[in-house]
Amino acid sequence: MTRMGAAGATETETNRTLGFGNLPVENVKQNFHSILTKYEKGGILKLANKIYVAQGQDLLNEYNEVLLEKFFSSAENLDFTKGENAVKVVNNWVANKTDNMIVDFMPPNSFSPLTVMVLLSAIYFQGTWEKSFMSILTREKDFFIDETHAVKVAMMHSYRSVEYAQYPDLQA
Protein backbone atom coordinates (compact mmCIF):
# COMPACT_ATOMS: atom_id res chain seq x y z
CA MET A 1 0.00 0.00 0.00
CA THR A 2 2.84 2.38 0.71
CA ARG A 3 4.30 1.62 -2.71
CA MET A 4 1.15 2.99 -4.33
CA GLY A 5 1.92 6.43 -2.91
CA ALA A 6 5.65 6.44 -3.60
CA ALA A 7 7.48 8.32 -6.36
CA GLY A 8 11.06 9.07 -7.36
CA ALA A 9 13.80 7.78 -5.06
CA THR A 10 11.23 6.44 -2.57
CA GLU A 11 9.56 4.44 -5.34
CA THR A 12 12.91 3.01 -6.46
CA GLU A 13 13.93 2.07 -2.92
CA THR A 14 10.52 0.56 -2.14
CA ASN A 15 10.64 -1.54 -5.32
CA ARG A 16 14.13 -2.74 -4.41
CA THR A 17 13.23 -3.52 -0.80
CA LEU A 18 10.03 -5.38 -1.67
CA GLY A 19 11.64 -7.21 -4.57
CA PHE A 20 9.38 -5.69 -7.24
CA GLY A 21 12.29 -4.76 -9.48
CA ASN A 22 10.98 -2.98 -12.55
CA LEU A 23 7.50 -4.48 -12.28
CA PRO A 24 5.02 -1.81 -13.39
CA VAL A 25 2.86 -0.41 -10.61
CA GLU A 26 -0.27 -1.58 -12.44
CA ASN A 27 0.99 -5.17 -12.18
CA VAL A 28 1.73 -4.75 -8.47
CA LYS A 29 -1.79 -3.42 -7.88
CA GLN A 30 -3.42 -6.21 -9.87
CA ASN A 31 -1.34 -8.97 -8.26
CA PHE A 32 -2.25 -7.85 -4.76
CA HIS A 33 -5.88 -7.37 -5.75
CA SER A 34 -6.06 -10.93 -7.10
CA ILE A 35 -4.64 -12.38 -3.91
CA LEU A 36 -6.77 -10.26 -1.57
CA THR A 37 -9.92 -11.08 -3.55
CA LYS A 38 -9.40 -14.79 -2.85
CA TYR A 39 -9.43 -14.22 0.91
CA GLU A 40 -11.72 -11.22 1.38
CA LYS A 41 -14.91 -13.22 1.99
CA GLY A 42 -13.39 -16.45 3.30
CA GLY A 43 -13.44 -17.62 6.89
CA ILE A 44 -9.92 -19.02 7.07
CA LEU A 45 -7.94 -15.81 6.74
CA LYS A 46 -8.94 -12.42 8.14
CA LEU A 47 -6.91 -9.46 6.86
CA ALA A 48 -6.85 -5.97 8.29
CA ASN A 49 -4.67 -3.52 6.35
CA LYS A 50 -4.92 0.23 6.78
CA ILE A 51 -3.01 3.47 6.82
CA TYR A 52 -3.72 6.13 9.41
CA VAL A 53 -2.29 9.59 8.78
CA ALA A 54 -2.04 12.44 11.29
CA GLN A 55 -4.88 14.92 11.37
CA GLY A 56 -4.18 17.79 8.99
CA GLN A 57 -2.06 15.75 6.58
CA ASP A 58 -3.63 15.76 3.14
CA LEU A 59 -3.91 12.63 1.01
CA LEU A 60 -4.55 12.53 -2.71
CA ASN A 61 -8.01 11.24 -3.62
CA GLU A 62 -6.44 9.06 -6.31
CA TYR A 63 -4.35 7.30 -3.66
CA ASN A 64 -7.36 6.45 -1.55
CA GLU A 65 -9.23 5.23 -4.64
CA VAL A 66 -6.42 2.76 -5.36
CA LEU A 67 -6.49 1.54 -1.76
CA LEU A 68 -10.26 1.07 -1.89
CA GLU A 69 -10.39 -0.61 -5.29
CA LYS A 70 -7.27 -2.80 -5.17
CA PHE A 71 -6.49 -3.35 -1.48
CA PHE A 72 -9.97 -3.28 0.12
CA SER A 73 -8.60 -0.63 2.46
CA SER A 74 -8.27 3.10 2.90
CA ALA A 75 -6.12 5.79 4.39
CA GLU A 76 -7.77 7.91 7.06
CA ASN A 77 -6.81 10.84 9.18
CA LEU A 78 -6.46 10.21 12.91
CA ASP A 79 -5.69 12.60 15.75
CA PHE A 80 -2.59 11.03 17.28
CA THR A 81 -2.37 13.84 19.86
CA LYS A 82 -5.24 12.07 21.64
CA GLY A 83 -3.14 8.95 22.16
CA GLU A 84 -5.51 6.71 24.09
CA ASN A 85 -8.42 7.56 21.80
CA ALA A 86 -6.27 6.91 18.71
CA VAL A 87 -5.29 3.48 20.09
CA LYS A 88 -8.97 2.74 20.74
CA VAL A 89 -9.94 3.72 17.18
CA VAL A 90 -7.25 1.47 15.69
CA ASN A 91 -8.01 -1.47 17.98
CA ASN A 92 -11.75 -1.24 17.30
CA TRP A 93 -11.12 -1.20 13.56
CA VAL A 94 -8.81 -4.24 13.70
CA ALA A 95 -11.24 -6.15 15.94
CA ASN A 96 -14.09 -5.40 13.53
CA LYS A 97 -12.08 -6.50 10.46
CA THR A 98 -11.00 -9.76 12.12
CA ASP A 99 -14.40 -10.64 13.64
CA ASN A 100 -12.96 -9.92 17.11
CA MET A 101 -10.25 -12.54 16.70
CA ILE A 102 -7.57 -9.86 17.12
CA VAL A 103 -8.21 -7.39 19.92
CA ASP A 104 -5.86 -4.91 21.57
CA PHE A 105 -3.68 -4.91 18.46
CA MET A 106 -1.93 -1.70 19.52
CA PRO A 107 -0.81 -1.43 23.14
CA PRO A 108 -1.55 1.72 25.18
CA ASN A 109 0.81 4.64 24.57
CA SER A 110 1.57 3.45 21.03
CA PHE A 111 1.22 6.94 19.60
CA SER A 112 2.64 10.31 20.46
CA PRO A 113 1.82 13.79 19.19
CA LEU A 114 4.81 13.32 16.86
CA THR A 115 3.25 10.31 15.12
CA VAL A 116 2.63 11.16 11.47
CA MET A 117 1.60 7.85 9.90
CA VAL A 118 0.82 4.28 10.90
CA LEU A 119 0.76 1.43 8.43
CA LEU A 120 -0.93 -1.55 10.01
CA SER A 121 -1.33 -5.10 8.87
CA ALA A 122 -3.03 -7.71 11.02
CA ILE A 123 -3.61 -11.26 9.82
CA TYR A 124 -5.69 -13.89 11.57
CA PHE A 125 -5.44 -17.45 10.24
CA GLN A 126 -7.78 -20.21 11.40
CA GLY A 127 -7.30 -23.25 9.24
CA THR A 128 -6.86 -26.96 9.51
CA TRP A 129 -3.32 -28.20 9.13
CA GLU A 130 -2.84 -30.92 6.54
CA LYS A 131 -0.24 -32.40 8.89
CA SER A 132 -1.07 -31.57 12.47
CA PHE A 133 1.45 -30.42 15.02
CA MET A 134 2.02 -32.70 17.98
CA SER A 135 0.65 -30.89 21.02
CA ILE A 136 3.37 -32.40 23.19
CA LEU A 137 5.92 -30.26 21.28
CA THR A 138 4.03 -27.00 21.94
CA ARG A 139 5.90 -24.75 24.39
CA GLU A 140 5.39 -21.32 25.92
CA LYS A 141 7.90 -18.98 24.29
CA ASP A 142 8.53 -15.27 24.01
CA PHE A 143 6.83 -13.50 21.09
CA PHE A 144 8.22 -10.01 20.63
CA ILE A 145 5.59 -7.37 19.99
CA ASP A 146 8.30 -4.74 19.51
CA GLU A 147 12.06 -4.49 19.99
CA THR A 148 11.96 -4.76 23.78
CA HIS A 149 8.58 -6.19 24.86
CA ALA A 150 7.63 -9.84 24.70
CA VAL A 151 4.51 -11.78 25.60
CA LYS A 152 4.36 -15.50 26.31
CA VAL A 153 2.51 -17.47 23.65
CA ALA A 154 2.15 -21.14 22.78
CA MET A 155 4.60 -21.93 19.98
CA MET A 156 4.08 -25.01 17.84
CA HIS A 157 7.12 -26.94 16.76
CA SER A 158 7.70 -29.74 14.30
CA TYR A 159 10.57 -31.61 12.68
CA ARG A 160 9.78 -32.36 9.04
CA SER A 161 10.64 -31.52 5.48
CA VAL A 162 8.13 -29.22 3.85
CA GLU A 163 7.57 -27.94 0.34
CA TYR A 164 7.24 -24.31 -0.50
CA ALA A 165 6.68 -22.24 -3.59
CA GLN A 166 8.25 -19.10 -4.96
CA TYR A 167 6.31 -16.72 -7.15
CA PRO A 168 8.58 -14.09 -8.75
CA ASP A 169 5.76 -11.54 -8.98
CA LEU A 170 4.98 -11.88 -5.25
CA GLN A 171 8.39 -12.02 -3.63
CA ALA A 172 8.42 -9.33 -0.96
Secondary structure as the mmCIF struct_conf table of DSSP 4:
data_model
#
loop_
_struct_conf.conf_type_id
_struct_conf.id
_struct_conf.beg_label_comp_id
_struct_conf.beg_label_asym_id
_struct_conf.beg_label_seq_id
_struct_conf.end_label_comp_id
_struct_conf.end_label_asym_id
_struct_conf.end_label_seq_id
HELX_RH_3T_P HELX_RH_3T_P1 ARG A 3 GLY A 5
HELX_RH_AL_P HELX_RH_AL_P1 GLY A 8 LEU A 18
TURN_TY1_P TURN_TY1_P1 GLY A 19 GLY A 19
TURN_TY1_P TURN_TY1_P2 GLY A 21 ASN A 22
HELX_RH_AL_P HELX_RH_AL_P2 VAL A 25 GLU A 40
TURN_TY1_P TURN_TY1_P3 LYS A 41 LYS A 41
BEND BEND1 GLY A 43 ILE A 44
STRN STRN1 LEU A 45 ALA A 54
TURN_TY1_P TURN_TY1_P4 GLN A 55 GLY A 56
HELX_RH_AL_P HELX_RH_AL_P3 ASN A 61 PHE A 71
BEND BEND2 PHE A 72 PHE A 72
STRN STRN2 ALA A 75 LEU A 78
TURN_TY1_P TURN_TY1_P5 PHE A 80 THR A 81
BEND BEND3 LYS A 82 LYS A 82
HELX_RH_AL_P HELX_RH_AL_P4 GLY A 83 LYS A 97
TURN_TY1_P TURN_TY1_P6 THR A 98 ASN A 100
BEND BEND4 MET A 101 ILE A 102
BEND BEND5 MET A 106 MET A 106
HELX_LH_PP_P HELX_LH_PP_P1 PRO A 107 PRO A 107
TURN_TY1_P TURN_TY1_P7 PRO A 108 ASN A 109
TURN_TY1_P TURN_TY1_P8 PRO A 113 LEU A 114
STRN STRN3 MET A 117 PHE A 125
BEND BEND6 GLU A 130 LYS A 131
HELX_LH_PP_P HELX_LH_PP_P2 SER A 132 MET A 134
HELX_RH_3T_P HELX_RH_3T_P2 SER A 135 LEU A 137
STRN STRN4 ARG A 139 PHE A 144
BEND BEND7 ILE A 145 THR A 148
STRN STRN5 ALA A 150 MET A 155
HELX_RH_3T_P HELX_RH_3T_P3 PRO A 168 LEU A 170
#
